Amino acid sequence: MGCYNSELPIGPPGPTGPQGPAGELPYKIYTALLTQVDDDAPTAIVLENTLGFVPVYSRDTVGRYFLTYVGGFIVGKTFSLINGVVIESDATSVSTLGYETVPSANRLLIESFNGFGNLNDNVMVNTPIEIRIYP
């Protein structure tokens, strides 16, 4: 039977902040939950943002939205992921979310669709999005 010494640490301290086991991450990251209602631009609950800038959301037309970060997206070095959340709004309609990758260094296009594949508003409800920008 061993003895317990309260002055010794129980285990090694772990990393804190935006670090991994090898130190700071090699990319900037933006993670948020998006919600879009009626003909408004999407709103974001930001979970993490190391971009050094707050991206701006706008609505282009029905089901088409832009996330703008002027000069911030690096074509060929920007990874974006959006998780299509399925929402059953009534017995005959199921809505899903789709996306396109970076069309320019300034804007990310987000598109939302209804269950019939048509562009549609009111689809995003706490929809997760993650963007990574590599150097």
mmCIF file of the C-alpha atoms, coordinates in Angstrom:
data_MODEL
# 
_entry.id   MODEL 
# 
loop_
_atom_site.group_PDB 
_atom_site.id 
_atom_site.type_symbol 
_atom_site.label_atom_id 
_atom_site.label_alt_id 
_atom_site.label_comp_id 
_atom_site.label_asym_id 
_atom_site.label_entity_id 
_atom_site.label_seq_id 
_atom_site.pdbx_PDB_ins_code 
_atom_site.Cartn_x 
_atom_site.Cartn_y 
_atom_site.Cartn_z 
_atom_site.occupancy 
_atom_site.B_iso_or_equiv 
_atom_site.pdbx_formal_charge 
_atom_site.auth_seq_id 
_atom_site.auth_comp_id 
_atom_site.auth_asym_id 
_atom_site.auth_atom_id 
_atom_site.pdbx_PDB_model_num 
ATOM 1   C CA . MET A 1 1   ? 0.000   0.000  0.000   1.00 0.00 ? 1   MET A CA 1 
ATOM 2   C CA . GLY A 1 2   ? 1.507   3.344  -1.029  1.00 0.00 ? 2   GLY A CA 1 
ATOM 3   C CA . CYS A 1 3   ? 1.256   6.625  0.747   1.00 0.00 ? 3   CYS A CA 1 
ATOM 4   C CA . TYR A 1 4   ? -0.240  9.866  -0.557  1.00 0.00 ? 4   TYR A CA 1 
ATOM 5   C CA . ASN A 1 5   ? 1.813   13.070 -0.608  1.00 0.00 ? 5   ASN A CA 1 
ATOM 6   C CA . SER A 1 6   ? -0.454  16.112 -1.141  1.00 0.00 ? 6   SER A CA 1 
ATOM 7   C CA . GLU A 1 7   ? 2.510   18.268 -2.197  1.00 0.00 ? 7   GLU A CA 1 
ATOM 8   C CA . LEU A 1 8   ? 3.194   16.269 -5.356  1.00 0.00 ? 8   LEU A CA 1 
ATOM 9   C CA . PRO A 1 9   ? 1.204   17.048 -8.519  1.00 0.00 ? 9   PRO A CA 1 
ATOM 10  C CA . ILE A 1 10  ? -1.239  14.355 -9.574  1.00 0.00 ? 10  ILE A CA 1 
ATOM 11  C CA . GLY A 1 11  ? -0.344  14.594 -13.259 1.00 0.00 ? 11  GLY A CA 1 
ATOM 12  C CA . PRO A 1 12  ? 1.409   16.868 -15.744 1.00 0.00 ? 12  PRO A CA 1 
ATOM 13  C CA . PRO A 1 13  ? -0.276  20.193 -16.478 1.00 0.00 ? 13  PRO A CA 1 
ATOM 14  C CA . GLY A 1 14  ? -2.074  20.322 -19.800 1.00 0.00 ? 14  GLY A CA 1 
ATOM 15  C CA . PRO A 1 15  ? -1.998  23.059 -22.458 1.00 0.00 ? 15  PRO A CA 1 
ATOM 16  C CA . THR A 1 16  ? -4.091  26.166 -22.005 1.00 0.00 ? 16  THR A CA 1 
ATOM 17  C CA . GLY A 1 17  ? -5.553  28.551 -24.536 1.00 0.00 ? 17  GLY A CA 1 
ATOM 18  C CA . PRO A 1 18  ? -5.384  27.974 -28.321 1.00 0.00 ? 18  PRO A CA 1 
ATOM 19  C CA . GLN A 1 19  ? -2.548  25.461 -28.112 1.00 0.00 ? 19  GLN A CA 1 
ATOM 20  C CA . GLY A 1 20  ? -2.119  21.824 -28.851 1.00 0.00 ? 20  GLY A CA 1 
ATOM 21  C CA . PRO A 1 21  ? 0.432   19.383 -27.506 1.00 0.00 ? 21  PRO A CA 1 
ATOM 22  C CA . ALA A 1 22  ? 3.132   20.868 -29.755 1.00 0.00 ? 22  ALA A CA 1 
ATOM 23  C CA . GLY A 1 23  ? 2.355   24.533 -29.006 1.00 0.00 ? 23  GLY A CA 1 
ATOM 24  C CA . GLU A 1 24  ? 0.392   27.128 -30.950 1.00 0.00 ? 24  GLU A CA 1 
ATOM 25  C CA . LEU A 1 25  ? -1.765  25.907 -33.845 1.00 0.00 ? 25  LEU A CA 1 
ATOM 26  C CA . PRO A 1 26  ? -0.338  26.522 -37.351 1.00 0.00 ? 26  PRO A CA 1 
ATOM 27  C CA . TYR A 1 27  ? -3.591  28.086 -38.589 1.00 0.00 ? 27  TYR A CA 1 
ATOM 28  C CA . LYS A 1 28  ? -6.105  30.758 -37.621 1.00 0.00 ? 28  LYS A CA 1 
ATOM 29  C CA . ILE A 1 29  ? -9.560  29.445 -36.790 1.00 0.00 ? 29  ILE A CA 1 
ATOM 30  C CA . TYR A 1 30  ? -13.134 30.700 -36.703 1.00 0.00 ? 30  TYR A CA 1 
ATOM 31  C CA . THR A 1 31  ? -15.864 28.476 -35.249 1.00 0.00 ? 31  THR A CA 1 
ATOM 32  C CA . ALA A 1 32  ? -19.470 29.590 -34.788 1.00 0.00 ? 32  ALA A CA 1 
ATOM 33  C CA . LEU A 1 33  ? -23.113 28.536 -34.728 1.00 0.00 ? 33  LEU A CA 1 
ATOM 34  C CA . LEU A 1 34  ? -25.219 30.251 -37.416 1.00 0.00 ? 34  LEU A CA 1 
ATOM 35  C CA . THR A 1 35  ? -28.917 31.084 -37.347 1.00 0.00 ? 35  THR A CA 1 
ATOM 36  C CA . GLN A 1 36  ? -30.831 32.771 -40.184 1.00 0.00 ? 36  GLN A CA 1 
ATOM 37  C CA . VAL A 1 37  ? -34.434 34.038 -39.951 1.00 0.00 ? 37  VAL A CA 1 
ATOM 38  C CA . ASP A 1 38  ? -36.789 35.526 -42.589 1.00 0.00 ? 38  ASP A CA 1 
ATOM 39  C CA . ASP A 1 39  ? -34.799 37.759 -44.987 1.00 0.00 ? 39  ASP A CA 1 
ATOM 40  C CA . ASP A 1 40  ? -32.131 38.759 -42.440 1.00 0.00 ? 40  ASP A CA 1 
ATOM 41  C CA . ALA A 1 41  ? -28.424 38.049 -42.665 1.00 0.00 ? 41  ALA A CA 1 
ATOM 42  C CA . PRO A 1 42  ? -27.259 35.088 -40.583 1.00 0.00 ? 42  PRO A CA 1 
ATOM 43  C CA . THR A 1 43  ? -26.262 35.783 -36.986 1.00 0.00 ? 43  THR A CA 1 
ATOM 44  C CA . ALA A 1 44  ? -23.418 33.968 -35.272 1.00 0.00 ? 44  ALA A CA 1 
ATOM 45  C CA . ILE A 1 45  ? -22.727 32.695 -31.798 1.00 0.00 ? 45  ILE A CA 1 
ATOM 46  C CA . VAL A 1 46  ? -18.917 32.739 -31.954 1.00 0.00 ? 46  VAL A CA 1 
ATOM 47  C CA . LEU A 1 47  ? -17.300 29.796 -30.190 1.00 0.00 ? 47  LEU A CA 1 
ATOM 48  C CA . GLU A 1 48  ? -13.694 30.577 -31.164 1.00 0.00 ? 48  GLU A CA 1 
ATOM 49  C CA . ASN A 1 49  ? -12.072 33.283 -33.256 1.00 0.00 ? 49  ASN A CA 1 
ATOM 50  C CA . THR A 1 50  ? -8.299  33.630 -33.637 1.00 0.00 ? 50  THR A CA 1 
ATOM 51  C CA . LEU A 1 51  ? -8.557  35.481 -36.985 1.00 0.00 ? 51  LEU A CA 1 
ATOM 52  C CA . GLY A 1 52  ? -7.935  38.853 -35.364 1.00 0.00 ? 52  GLY A CA 1 
ATOM 53  C CA . PHE A 1 53  ? -11.040 40.138 -37.159 1.00 0.00 ? 53  PHE A CA 1 
ATOM 54  C CA . VAL A 1 54  ? -14.784 39.581 -36.853 1.00 0.00 ? 54  VAL A CA 1 
ATOM 55  C CA . PRO A 1 55  ? -16.251 38.307 -40.164 1.00 0.00 ? 55  PRO A CA 1 
ATOM 56  C CA . VAL A 1 56  ? -19.420 40.061 -41.367 1.00 0.00 ? 56  VAL A CA 1 
ATOM 57  C CA . TYR A 1 57  ? -22.474 38.165 -42.599 1.00 0.00 ? 57  TYR A CA 1 
ATOM 58  C CA . SER A 1 58  ? -24.850 39.435 -45.297 1.00 0.00 ? 58  SER A CA 1 
ATOM 59  C CA . ARG A 1 59  ? -27.787 38.077 -47.265 1.00 0.00 ? 59  ARG A CA 1 
ATOM 60  C CA . ASP A 1 60  ? -27.514 38.167 -51.070 1.00 0.00 ? 60  ASP A CA 1 
ATOM 61  C CA . THR A 1 61  ? -30.867 36.668 -52.056 1.00 0.00 ? 61  THR A CA 1 
ATOM 62  C CA . VAL A 1 62  ? -33.115 33.797 -50.962 1.00 0.00 ? 62  VAL A CA 1 
ATOM 63  C CA . GLY A 1 63  ? -30.892 31.064 -49.527 1.00 0.00 ? 63  GLY A CA 1 
ATOM 64  C CA . ARG A 1 64  ? -27.583 32.818 -50.445 1.00 0.00 ? 64  ARG A CA 1 
ATOM 65  C CA . TYR A 1 65  ? -25.398 34.481 -47.835 1.00 0.00 ? 65  TYR A CA 1 
ATOM 66  C CA . PHE A 1 66  ? -21.853 35.794 -47.693 1.00 0.00 ? 66  PHE A CA 1 
ATOM 67  C CA . LEU A 1 67  ? -19.359 35.749 -44.887 1.00 0.00 ? 67  LEU A CA 1 
ATOM 68  C CA . THR A 1 68  ? -16.979 38.641 -45.615 1.00 0.00 ? 68  THR A CA 1 
ATOM 69  C CA . TYR A 1 69  ? -13.445 38.993 -44.283 1.00 0.00 ? 69  TYR A CA 1 
ATOM 70  C CA . VAL A 1 70  ? -11.743 41.491 -46.645 1.00 0.00 ? 70  VAL A CA 1 
ATOM 71  C CA . GLY A 1 71  ? -8.344  40.195 -47.732 1.00 0.00 ? 71  GLY A CA 1 
ATOM 72  C CA . GLY A 1 72  ? -8.423  37.562 -45.008 1.00 0.00 ? 72  GLY A CA 1 
ATOM 73  C CA . PHE A 1 73  ? -9.236  34.370 -46.866 1.00 0.00 ? 73  PHE A CA 1 
ATOM 74  C CA . ILE A 1 74  ? -6.216  32.937 -48.662 1.00 0.00 ? 74  ILE A CA 1 
ATOM 75  C CA . VAL A 1 75  ? -7.289  31.119 -51.825 1.00 0.00 ? 75  VAL A CA 1 
ATOM 76  C CA . GLY A 1 76  ? -5.823  27.611 -51.725 1.00 0.00 ? 76  GLY A CA 1 
ATOM 77  C CA . LYS A 1 77  ? -5.073  27.860 -47.990 1.00 0.00 ? 77  LYS A CA 1 
ATOM 78  C CA . THR A 1 78  ? -8.556  28.305 -46.545 1.00 0.00 ? 78  THR A CA 1 
ATOM 79  C CA . PHE A 1 79  ? -10.465 25.283 -45.290 1.00 0.00 ? 79  PHE A CA 1 
ATOM 80  C CA . SER A 1 80  ? -14.163 25.704 -44.582 1.00 0.00 ? 80  SER A CA 1 
ATOM 81  C CA . LEU A 1 81  ? -16.660 23.260 -43.201 1.00 0.00 ? 81  LEU A CA 1 
ATOM 82  C CA . ILE A 1 82  ? -20.340 23.711 -42.467 1.00 0.00 ? 82  ILE A CA 1 
ATOM 83  C CA . ASN A 1 83  ? -22.453 20.970 -40.978 1.00 0.00 ? 83  ASN A CA 1 
ATOM 84  C CA . GLY A 1 84  ? -25.844 20.706 -42.646 1.00 0.00 ? 84  GLY A CA 1 
ATOM 85  C CA . VAL A 1 85  ? -28.420 20.409 -39.919 1.00 0.00 ? 85  VAL A CA 1 
ATOM 86  C CA . VAL A 1 86  ? -31.624 18.662 -40.934 1.00 0.00 ? 86  VAL A CA 1 
ATOM 87  C CA . ILE A 1 87  ? -34.725 20.443 -39.676 1.00 0.00 ? 87  ILE A CA 1 
ATOM 88  C CA . GLU A 1 88  ? -38.134 18.844 -40.106 1.00 0.00 ? 88  GLU A CA 1 
ATOM 89  C CA . SER A 1 89  ? -40.447 21.846 -40.244 1.00 0.00 ? 89  SER A CA 1 
ATOM 90  C CA . ASP A 1 90  ? -43.632 19.943 -41.099 1.00 0.00 ? 90  ASP A CA 1 
ATOM 91  C CA . ALA A 1 91  ? -44.756 16.534 -42.363 1.00 0.00 ? 91  ALA A CA 1 
ATOM 92  C CA . THR A 1 92  ? -43.812 17.249 -45.999 1.00 0.00 ? 92  THR A CA 1 
ATOM 93  C CA . SER A 1 93  ? -40.746 19.475 -45.838 1.00 0.00 ? 93  SER A CA 1 
ATOM 94  C CA . VAL A 1 94  ? -37.200 18.732 -44.725 1.00 0.00 ? 94  VAL A CA 1 
ATOM 95  C CA . SER A 1 95  ? -34.551 21.458 -44.966 1.00 0.00 ? 95  SER A CA 1 
ATOM 96  C CA . THR A 1 96  ? -30.819 20.975 -45.350 1.00 0.00 ? 96  THR A CA 1 
ATOM 97  C CA . LEU A 1 97  ? -27.804 23.234 -45.699 1.00 0.00 ? 97  LEU A CA 1 
ATOM 98  C CA . GLY A 1 98  ? -25.105 23.226 -48.379 1.00 0.00 ? 98  GLY A CA 1 
ATOM 99  C CA . TYR A 1 99  ? -22.030 25.338 -49.003 1.00 0.00 ? 99  TYR A CA 1 
ATOM 100 C CA . GLU A 1 100 ? -19.434 26.341 -51.542 1.00 0.00 ? 100 GLU A CA 1 
ATOM 101 C CA . THR A 1 101 ? -15.784 26.951 -50.848 1.00 0.00 ? 101 THR A CA 1 
ATOM 102 C CA . VAL A 1 102 ? -14.033 30.318 -51.066 1.00 0.00 ? 102 VAL A CA 1 
ATOM 103 C CA . PRO A 1 103 ? -14.910 32.149 -54.317 1.00 0.00 ? 103 PRO A CA 1 
ATOM 104 C CA . SER A 1 104 ? -12.453 34.977 -53.556 1.00 0.00 ? 104 SER A CA 1 
ATOM 105 C CA . ALA A 1 105 ? -10.036 36.218 -50.942 1.00 0.00 ? 105 ALA A CA 1 
ATOM 106 C CA . ASN A 1 106 ? -12.827 38.330 -49.458 1.00 0.00 ? 106 ASN A CA 1 
ATOM 107 C CA . ARG A 1 107 ? -15.997 36.224 -49.264 1.00 0.00 ? 107 ARG A CA 1 
ATOM 108 C CA . LEU A 1 108 ? -17.220 32.772 -48.353 1.00 0.00 ? 108 LEU A CA 1 
ATOM 109 C CA . LEU A 1 109 ? -20.526 31.780 -49.966 1.00 0.00 ? 109 LEU A CA 1 
ATOM 110 C CA . ILE A 1 110 ? -23.047 29.883 -47.872 1.00 0.00 ? 110 ILE A CA 1 
ATOM 111 C CA . GLU A 1 111 ? -26.183 28.464 -49.488 1.00 0.00 ? 111 GLU A CA 1 
ATOM 112 C CA . SER A 1 112 ? -29.175 26.872 -47.770 1.00 0.00 ? 112 SER A CA 1 
ATOM 113 C CA . PHE A 1 113 ? -31.689 24.580 -49.456 1.00 0.00 ? 113 PHE A CA 1 
ATOM 114 C CA . ASN A 1 114 ? -35.117 23.150 -48.704 1.00 0.00 ? 114 ASN A CA 1 
ATOM 115 C CA . GLY A 1 115 ? -35.965 19.458 -48.954 1.00 0.00 ? 115 GLY A CA 1 
ATOM 116 C CA . PHE A 1 116 ? -36.616 19.814 -52.707 1.00 0.00 ? 116 PHE A CA 1 
ATOM 117 C CA . GLY A 1 117 ? -33.150 21.229 -53.469 1.00 0.00 ? 117 GLY A CA 1 
ATOM 118 C CA . ASN A 1 118 ? -34.335 24.832 -53.903 1.00 0.00 ? 118 ASN A CA 1 
ATOM 119 C CA . LEU A 1 119 ? -32.544 27.757 -52.281 1.00 0.00 ? 119 LEU A CA 1 
ATOM 120 C CA . ASN A 1 120 ? -34.452 28.663 -49.124 1.00 0.00 ? 120 ASN A CA 1 
ATOM 121 C CA . ASP A 1 121 ? -34.273 30.964 -46.090 1.00 0.00 ? 121 ASP A CA 1 
ATOM 122 C CA . ASN A 1 122 ? -35.034 29.942 -42.494 1.00 0.00 ? 122 ASN A CA 1 
ATOM 123 C CA . VAL A 1 123 ? -32.904 26.800 -42.706 1.00 0.00 ? 123 VAL A CA 1 
ATOM 124 C CA . MET A 1 124 ? -29.964 27.553 -40.402 1.00 0.00 ? 124 MET A CA 1 
ATOM 125 C CA . VAL A 1 125 ? -30.579 27.110 -36.686 1.00 0.00 ? 125 VAL A CA 1 
ATOM 126 C CA . ASN A 1 126 ? -27.393 26.816 -34.602 1.00 0.00 ? 126 ASN A CA 1 
ATOM 127 C CA . THR A 1 127 ? -25.651 25.433 -37.690 1.00 0.00 ? 127 THR A CA 1 
ATOM 128 C CA . PRO A 1 128 ? -21.945 24.828 -36.982 1.00 0.00 ? 128 PRO A CA 1 
ATOM 129 C CA . ILE A 1 129 ? -19.349 26.437 -39.249 1.00 0.00 ? 129 ILE A CA 1 
ATOM 130 C CA . GLU A 1 130 ? -15.566 26.216 -39.008 1.00 0.00 ? 130 GLU A CA 1 
ATOM 131 C CA . ILE A 1 131 ? -12.996 28.077 -41.089 1.00 0.00 ? 131 ILE A CA 1 
ATOM 132 C CA . ARG A 1 132 ? -9.255  27.504 -40.908 1.00 0.00 ? 132 ARG A CA 1 
ATOM 133 C CA . ILE A 1 133 ? -6.772  29.801 -42.632 1.00 0.00 ? 133 ILE A CA 1 
ATOM 134 C CA . TYR A 1 134 ? -3.275  28.376 -43.100 1.00 0.00 ? 134 TYR A CA 1 
ATOM 135 C CA . PRO A 1 135 ? -0.184  30.562 -43.629 1.00 0.00 ? 135 PRO A CA 1 
# 
